[in-house]
C-alpha cells in the first residue's frame, strides 16, 4: 500500500528520505528574508 506523505515545499523524497531541494529551499529562504525585512521597517 502507498504511504500518504505531505512533503513541504523546498524538500523532496529520495531513497525513502526527505532531503532539502536546493532550488526550492533557496526560494523559501528568500521569501522568509523578505517577510522579516518588511516587519523590521
PyMOL commands that set and color helices and strands:
alter all, ss='L'
color gray80, all
select helices_A, chain A and resi 22-40
alter helices_A, ss='H'
color red, helices_A
select strands_A, chain A and resi 11-14+17-20
alter strands_A, ss='S'
color yellow, strands_A
deselect
rebuild
show_as cartoon
